[in-house]
Amino acid sequence: MQPINPNNALHNGHVYAVGMSGSGKTSAAKKLFIRATDQVAIFDPVGDYTGTLAGRVVRGYDNIKDFATAMIAGRKTQQGFKIAYQPKHETTVKDFDRFCRVVWGCGNGKHPKPLKIICEEVAEHSENAGKATGYHGKILRLGRKFNLHSINLFQRGQEVSKTIIDNCQRACVMMQKTHTSAQYLEKMTGISADEIDRLNPLEYLLQDGKAYQKGAIRW
């Protein structure tokens, strides 16, 4: 299945959230980037999205075919949905690529709603830190014109493809474990490593283009 209706007038909706374990990346995805009316596909390898998201029940599927069927049906409507791929086995790079292949095929440049795509544990499901490959790479490089907005979550900037950082309009920088990681992010974003070092759990620096602002997630 291929995406349809390429539309170069659409804006770049890609975002990444980077922070050490416990910094609040998943909370950022839930609180900052998702609304009740959104259509959302979720790669959820450890069940972080079981229950509700933005006040809507998350429908989880452990079989990729069932997930694909639900996604295709959902995209035929204009209603909000939250659909997760939640394999019961330990997930692999191939599992992530299968997920990305399904959501890539759900792209539609003329759909009234973008498809938001939460990608958990990106580094753990990438071949290497070089050019993003497979369908995740397609989503990052070409998804904009098919109304695909990826939300990429990972712990260290050094561990993921620069394709993510280069192709995301927004960056959500969260607490880092080491000053070296903060320095890498300073190089990639222009945000001061010293300012990054001062972040506490659930605090973030949200950058759009070159401008950024500090905030904190409240539950």
LUMBATOR-315136 format. One record per residue: x, y, z of N, C-alpha, C, CB in turn; residue number from 0. Coordinates in steps of 0.05 Angstrom, whole numbers. Atoms other than C-alpha are relative to their C-alpha. Glycine has a CB too. Example, Ala and Ser with C-alpha at 12.3 -4.5 7.8 and 13.67 -1.06 7.14 Angstrom:
ATOM;n_px;n_py;n_pz;ca_px;ca_py;ca_pz;c_px;c_py;c_pz;cb_px;cb_py;cb_pz;nr
ATOM;18;-24;0;246;-90;156;18;24;0;-20;1;25;0
ATOM;-16;-24;-1;273;-21;143;-15;22;14;9;9;-29;1
***
This chain:
ATOM;n_px;n_py;n_pz;ca_px;ca_py;ca_pz;c_px;c_py;c_pz;cb_px;cb_py;cb_pz;nr
ATOM;17;-24;0;0;0;0;17;25;0;-19;0;24;0
ATOM;-16;-25;3;26;69;-19;-17;24;9;9;3;-29;1
ATOM;15;-25;-6;7;139;6;-10;13;-25;19;19;16;2
ATOM;12;-13;23;-35;182;-39;-1;30;2;-29;-12;-4;3
ATOM;5;-29;1;-46;254;-60;23;16;11;-26;7;14;4
ATOM;-22;-16;-11;23;285;-49;-7;30;-2;26;-5;-16;5
ATOM;7;-28;-2;15;357;-27;24;16;12;-26;4;17;6
ATOM;-24;-14;-9;78;400;-23;-7;25;16;17;7;-23;7
ATOM;8;-24;-15;38;457;10;-2;-6;30;-26;11;-10;8
ATOM;3;7;-28;33;418;76;25;7;16;-6;-30;2;9
ATOM;-22;-8;-17;77;439;134;14;-25;12;-9;19;22;10
ATOM;-15;21;-13;130;397;169;-9;-3;28;31;7;-1;11
ATOM;10;5;-27;99;366;230;17;-19;16;-28;-11;-2;12
ATOM;-18;19;-15;157;321;251;11;13;25;22;-10;-18;13
ATOM;-12;-10;-25;183;327;322;15;-23;13;-22;10;20;14
ATOM;-13;20;-16;232;290;366;2;9;29;27;-7;-11;15
ATOM;-4;-5;-28;238;285;442;23;-18;9;-26;-6;17;16
ATOM;-24;14;-8;306;266;470;6;5;29;24;9;-17;17
ATOM;-5;-3;-29;322;252;543;6;-27;12;-23;13;14;18
ATOM;-8;25;-13;351;200;590;-25;-14;11;19;6;23;19
ATOM;22;15;-12;307;146;620;-10;15;24;9;-29;7;20
ATOM;11;-14;-23;259;179;669;-2;30;-4;16;-6;24;21
ATOM;1;-29;4;264;248;638;-28;10;-7;19;8;-23;22
ATOM;27;-8;6;192;247;614;-7;1;-30;-6;26;11;23
ATOM;5;-1;29;195;234;539;-29;-9;-7;20;-18;-15;24
ATOM;27;10;5;131;192;538;-21;19;10;-4;-28;13;25
ATOM;18;-20;-10;97;244;581;-2;24;-20;8;10;28;26
ATOM;0;-22;20;118;297;530;-17;-7;-24;29;6;-9;27
ATOM;16;9;23;88;256;473;-29;2;6;8;-28;-8;28
ATOM;28;1;-8;23;249;511;-11;28;5;-4;-17;24;29
ATOM;10;-26;-9;17;320;538;4;23;-20;13;7;26;30
ATOM;-7;-23;17;50;365;487;-9;-3;-29;30;4;1;31
ATOM;3;4;29;37;334;419;-26;-13;-9;23;-15;-10;32
ATOM;24;15;7;-29;296;422;-25;13;12;2;-29;9;33
ATOM;26;-10;-9;-101;322;426;-21;-22;-4;-8;26;-16;34
ATOM;21;20;1;-166;284;434;-10;-6;-28;-24;9;18;35
ATOM;11;3;27;-188;296;362;20;-10;-20;-11;27;-9;36
ATOM;-21;8;19;-122;273;331;-3;-30;-8;27;4;12;37
ATOM;-3;27;9;-113;210;290;29;-8;6;-7;-4;-30;38
ATOM;-27;7;-11;-54;174;323;5;-29;-3;2;9;29;39
ATOM;-10;27;1;-15;111;307;24;-1;19;8;-8;-29;40
ATOM;-21;2;-21;32;86;362;15;-26;-2;-13;2;28;41
ATOM;-17;24;-3;91;39;362;7;-2;29;26;2;-18;42
ATOM;0;1;-30;86;16;434;12;-27;9;-28;4;11;43
ATOM;-12;26;-6;136;-40;448;-2;-10;29;28;0;-7;44
ATOM;1;9;-28;128;-40;524;-27;8;13;23;12;16;45
ATOM;26;-5;-11;55;-20;533;-4;26;15;-7;-22;17;46
ATOM;2;-26;-14;65;52;555;-26;15;-6;23;17;-7;47
ATOM;25;-15;8;0;73;520;-25;-17;4;3;7;-29;48
ATOM;24;15;-7;-47;20;547;-18;17;17;8;-26;15;49
ATOM;19;-17;-16;-110;54;573;-11;22;-18;13;11;25;50
ATOM;10;-22;15;-126;123;549;22;19;-8;-22;15;16;51
ATOM;-18;-20;9;-90;178;511;-16;24;-9;18;-10;-23;52
ATOM;15;-25;6;-115;250;509;-30;-5;4;6;10;-28;53
ATOM;28;5;-6;-180;224;539;-14;-20;-18;-15;25;-1;54
ATOM;11;20;18;-191;171;485;12;-27;6;4;8;-29;55
ATOM;-9;27;-4;-186;96;493;20;-8;-22;-23;-20;1;56
ATOM;-19;10;20;-124;67;459;-7;-28;-7;29;2;12;57
ATOM;6;27;9;-141;7;417;27;-13;-8;-19;0;-25;58
ATOM;-25;13;4;-81;-40;420;-2;-26;-15;14;-4;26;59
ATOM;0;25;16;-64;-97;371;28;-12;2;-8;6;-29;60
ATOM;-26;13;0;-9;-148;378;7;-14;-26;1;-20;23;61
ATOM;-4;12;26;-17;-173;307;1;23;-21;-23;-20;-7;62
ATOM;-4;-22;19;8;-128;251;-23;2;-20;26;-2;-15;63
ATOM;22;-1;19;-48;-148;204;-25;13;12;-7;-28;-10;64
ATOM;23;-12;-14;-102;-130;255;5;30;4;-5;-14;27;65
ATOM;-7;-29;-3;-66;-64;268;-4;14;-27;30;3;9;66
ATOM;3;-13;27;-64;-49;193;-30;3;-7;14;-17;-21;67
ATOM;28;-2;6;-138;-65;185;-14;23;15;-14;-27;7;68
ATOM;11;-21;-16;-156;-18;242;9;28;-10;8;-3;30;69
ATOM;-11;-25;10;-111;37;214;-14;9;-26;30;-2;-4;70
ATOM;12;-6;26;-140;33;144;-29;9;4;1;-24;-18;71
ATOM;28;-8;-5;-211;36;171;-1;27;13;-14;-21;19;72
ATOM;0;-25;-13;-194;94;216;5;24;-18;20;0;23;73
ATOM;-7;-21;18;-163;135;161;-22;6;-21;26;-6;-14;74
ATOM;22;-5;19;-226;128;119;-20;19;12;-14;-26;-7;75
ATOM;18;-18;-14;-261;172;171;14;26;6;-10;-13;26;76
ATOM;-12;-25;-9;-250;242;197;0;1;31;-15;24;-12;77
ATOM;2;1;-29;-257;220;269;28;-5;13;-19;-22;9;78
ATOM;-25;5;-14;-201;220;320;2;-29;9;3;18;24;79
ATOM;-4;27;-10;-171;153;340;28;-2;12;-4;-21;-22;80
ATOM;-26;6;-11;-113;125;380;4;-31;-2;2;9;31;81
ATOM;-4;28;6;-88;58;353;29;-7;4;-10;-6;-29;82
ATOM;-28;8;-7;-26;22;379;7;-28;-10;4;2;30;83
ATOM;-12;26;6;17;-35;354;16;-8;24;17;0;-26;84
ATOM;-11;9;-25;35;-73;417;7;-30;-1;-19;6;24;85
ATOM;-8;28;2;71;-138;401;5;-12;28;25;-4;-18;86
ATOM;-4;13;-26;73;-188;458;29;-10;3;-19;-24;3;87
ATOM;-28;9;-1;144;-211;440;19;24;1;6;-17;-25;88
ATOM;-21;-21;0;209;-172;447;3;11;-28;27;-11;12;89
ATOM;2;-12;27;207;-124;389;28;3;-13;-13;27;1;90
ATOM;-25;-2;16;260;-119;334;-2;23;-20;5;-27;-15;91
ATOM;-1;-20;21;281;-72;279;-22;-6;-21;27;1;-14;92
ATOM;20;7;20;235;-111;232;-28;6;9;2;-30;-6;93
ATOM;26;-7;-10;175;-101;277;-6;30;-4;-2;-7;30;94
ATOM;3;-29;4;186;-25;275;-3;6;-29;25;14;12;95
ATOM;3;-5;28;194;-27;200;-27;-8;-10;22;-15;-16;96
ATOM;27;8;8;129;-65;192;-20;21;9;-7;-28;13;97
ATOM;18;-21;-10;94;-13;235;2;24;-18;7;8;29;98
ATOM;-4;-24;17;124;44;194;-11;-5;-28;30;7;-1;99
ATOM;11;6;27;104;9;129;-30;4;0;7;-29;-8;100
ATOM;29;-3;-1;31;7;151;-7;30;1;-11;-14;25;101
ATOM;8;-28;-3;29;81;172;9;16;-25;12;12;25;102
ATOM;-8;-13;25;68;102;109;-23;-4;-21;26;-13;-11;103
ATOM;21;5;19;13;70;68;-26;14;6;-6;-29;-2;104
ATOM;24;-14;-8;-40;109;107;3;31;-5;-5;-4;29;105
ATOM;-4;-28;6;-11;176;84;-19;10;-22;28;6;-8;106
ATOM;19;-12;20;-59;222;46;3;30;2;-29;-9;5;107
ATOM;-4;-29;0;-40;293;27;-25;17;-1;17;7;-23;108
ATOM;25;-15;1;-113;313;20;-18;-7;24;-15;-6;-26;109
ATOM;16;7;-23;-138;282;85;-3;24;19;12;-24;16;110
ATOM;3;-24;-17;-168;335;132;15;-1;26;-29;3;7;111
ATOM;-15;3;-24;-128;307;190;27;-12;-6;-15;-18;21;112
ATOM;-25;14;3;-54;291;193;-1;-25;17;23;18;10;113
ATOM;-3;24;-16;-35;223;218;25;3;17;3;-26;-18;114
ATOM;-22;-2;-18;8;230;280;11;-27;7;-8;16;25;115
ATOM;-13;27;-2;58;173;290;19;1;23;14;-8;-26;116
ATOM;-18;1;-23;88;161;359;19;-24;-3;-16;-2;27;117
ATOM;-20;21;3;153;122;352;17;-1;25;19;6;-25;118
ATOM;-15;3;-25;178;98;419;26;-16;-5;-18;-15;21;119
ATOM;-25;15;0;249;74;431;12;-2;-28;-4;-28;12;120
ATOM;-10;0;28;274;94;362;28;-12;-2;0;29;-11;121
ATOM;-28;10;2;348;80;377;1;-31;3;17;12;22;122
ATOM;0;29;-4;331;9;400;-10;-15;-24;-17;-7;24;123
ATOM;12;13;24;296;-4;334;11;11;-26;-30;3;1;124
ATOM;-14;-10;24;345;27;285;24;-17;-6;8;30;3;125
ATOM;-23;16;8;399;-9;246;26;12;10;1;-3;-30;126
ATOM;-24;-14;-8;451;44;262;-6;29;2;23;-5;-20;127
ATOM;4;-29;-3;461;119;272;6;14;-26;18;10;22;128
ATOM;-4;-12;26;472;131;198;-26;10;-12;14;-19;-20;129
ATOM;24;-9;13;420;151;147;-23;-18;7;4;0;-31;130
ATOM;23;16;-7;351;130;168;-9;-17;-23;-23;18;10;131
ATOM;6;19;22;330;69;128;-29;-10;3;19;-24;1;132
ATOM;26;12;-1;267;31;113;-23;20;-1;-3;-17;24;133
ATOM;23;-17;2;198;60;120;1;23;20;-25;-16;4;134
ATOM;-4;-23;-17;217;103;179;14;23;-14;15;-8;26;135
ATOM;-14;-20;16;266;139;133;-18;13;-20;23;-13;-14;136
ATOM;19;-11;19;211;148;82;-19;20;13;-17;-22;-14;137
ATOM;18;-17;-14;165;178;133;14;27;7;-10;-13;26;138
ATOM;-15;-24;-8;219;227;157;5;18;-24;26;-7;13;139
ATOM;-8;-16;23;241;249;87;-23;9;-17;20;-16;-16;140
ATOM;21;-5;19;176;246;48;-28;3;13;0;-22;-21;141
ATOM;26;1;-13;120;241;99;-15;27;1;3;-10;27;142
ATOM;13;-26;-2;107;316;103;-22;4;-22;21;23;-3;143
ATOM;20;-6;21;72;319;35;-23;-21;-1;15;-1;-27;144
ATOM;22;19;-3;29;259;54;-14;2;27;10;-29;-4;145
ATOM;14;-6;-25;5;290;119;7;-19;23;-30;-1;-5;146
ATOM;-10;17;-21;47;245;163;18;16;19;16;-25;-12;147
ATOM;-15;-15;-20;74;276;228;11;-20;20;-18;21;14;148
ATOM;-12;19;-18;123;231;265;9;14;26;24;-14;-13;149
ATOM;-8;-8;-27;138;238;340;21;-20;9;-24;3;20;150
ATOM;-22;19;-3;206;206;351;12;3;28;21;4;-21;151
ATOM;-10;-1;-28;229;188;422;25;-17;3;-22;-10;19;152
ATOM;-25;15;-5;299;167;442;16;13;22;17;0;-26;153
ATOM;-14;-9;-24;349;175;499;24;18;-6;9;-24;15;154
ATOM;-25;-16;6;413;202;467;1;7;-30;25;-16;8;155
ATOM;-1;-8;28;421;242;403;21;-14;-16;5;29;-1;156
ATOM;-22;14;14;486;206;386;-9;-27;-10;23;-3;18;157
ATOM;7;27;6;449;140;381;-19;-3;-24;-12;-13;24;158
ATOM;19;2;21;400;157;326;9;15;-26;-27;13;9;159
ATOM;-7;-12;26;403;178;253;-3;30;0;-17;-12;-22;160
ATOM;2;-29;3;417;251;238;-24;7;-18;26;11;-12;161
ATOM;24;-5;16;359;243;189;-23;10;17;-8;-25;-15;162
ATOM;21;-8;-19;313;250;249;3;30;7;0;-17;25;163
ATOM;-5;-27;-9;345;313;275;-2;20;-23;28;2;13;164
ATOM;0;-18;23;353;344;206;-28;5;-12;18;-10;-22;165
ATOM;26;-2;13;281;331;184;-23;7;19;-6;-26;-13;166
ATOM;21;-8;-19;242;349;248;-1;30;3;5;-14;27;167
ATOM;4;-29;-4;214;419;252;4;8;29;-27;9;-10;168
ATOM;-1;-6;-28;210;416;327;17;-20;16;-28;1;12;169
ATOM;-16;17;-17;256;388;381;-9;5;29;30;5;-3;170
ATOM;7;-2;-29;237;373;454;24;-12;15;-27;-15;7;171
ATOM;-25;9;-14;303;370;492;-6;-2;30;23;20;-5;172
ATOM;6;5;-28;296;339;561;26;-7;15;-20;-22;3;173
ATOM;-23;5;-17;343;319;618;19;-20;-12;-8;-9;28;174
ATOM;-21;18;11;409;287;595;16;-12;23;18;15;-19;175
ATOM;-16;13;-21;451;238;634;28;11;3;1;-30;-6;176
ATOM;-27;-10;-1;518;267;615;3;27;-14;19;-20;-13;177
ATOM;-6;-26;13;548;334;595;7;-5;-29;23;14;15;178
ATOM;-7;6;28;574;300;532;-25;-2;-17;15;-27;-1;179
ATOM;25;1;15;503;285;510;-12;28;-3;-20;-18;15;180
ATOM;9;-27;2;484;357;525;16;16;-20;1;14;27;181
ATOM;-17;-14;20;543;382;484;-7;-8;-28;29;-6;6;182
ATOM;8;9;27;522;339;425;-26;14;-9;-4;-31;0;183
ATOM;25;-13;7;452;368;428;4;30;-5;-21;-4;22;184
ATOM;-6;-28;5;481;438;432;10;3;-29;21;11;20;185
ATOM;-10;0;27;518;423;368;-22;-3;-21;21;-22;-4;186
ATOM;21;6;19;455;397;334;-23;20;0;-10;-27;5;187
ATOM;23;-17;-3;405;448;360;7;30;4;-17;-9;22;188
ATOM;-7;-27;-7;443;510;382;-8;7;28;-12;19;-19;189
ATOM;7;-5;-28;414;505;452;24;-5;18;-24;-18;9;190
ATOM;-24;1;-18;467;517;506;0;-26;16;0;23;19;191
ATOM;-3;24;-16;493;453;537;-3;5;30;28;-13;-5;192
ATOM;3;-7;-28;495;488;604;-30;2;8;14;26;7;193
ATOM;29;-2;-6;421;503;599;-13;-27;-1;-14;19;-21;194
ATOM;11;28;1;406;431;580;7;-15;26;12;-15;-25;195
ATOM;-9;14;-24;447;407;640;-17;8;24;29;7;6;196
ATOM;16;-9;-23;401;447;687;-28;-12;0;-1;30;0;197
ATOM;27;11;2;338;409;665;-4;-22;21;-5;-11;-28;198
ATOM;9;21;-18;301;366;716;-20;-18;-14;-11;13;26;199
ATOM;21;16;12;253;309;702;-26;15;-5;-6;-24;19;200
ATOM;25;-12;10;191;332;663;4;29;-9;-21;-2;22;201
ATOM;-5;-26;11;224;398;645;11;-4;-29;21;16;17;202
ATOM;-8;3;28;238;411;572;6;28;-12;-22;-13;-16;203
ATOM;-5;-22;18;265;460;521;-12;-6;-27;31;7;-2;204
ATOM;14;6;25;217;461;462;8;20;-22;-31;0;4;205
ATOM;-11;-17;22;249;487;398;-17;-4;-25;29;-8;-5;206
ATOM;15;0;26;211;506;335;17;17;-19;-29;11;3;207
ATOM;-19;-14;17;260;524;280;25;5;17;-11;27;-10;208
ATOM;-23;-6;-17;315;561;319;-9;11;27;17;20;-14;209
ATOM;10;-11;-26;272;593;374;-9;-23;18;-23;20;-5;210
ATOM;9;20;-19;258;554;437;-9;13;26;22;-21;6;211
ATOM;10;-9;-26;223;561;504;0;-23;20;-29;12;-3;212
ATOM;-1;20;-21;227;525;570;-27;-4;12;20;9;22;213
ATOM;25;6;-12;169;490;602;2;-25;17;-22;-5;-21;214
ATOM;0;24;-17;149;434;649;-27;-14;-4;4;8;30;215
ATOM;24;16;3;98;378;641;-13;-4;27;7;-28;-12;216
ATOM;16;3;-25;43;376;694;-20;-22;-4;-14;27;7;217
ATOM;20;21;1;0;316;709;-21;6;21;13;-28;5;218
***
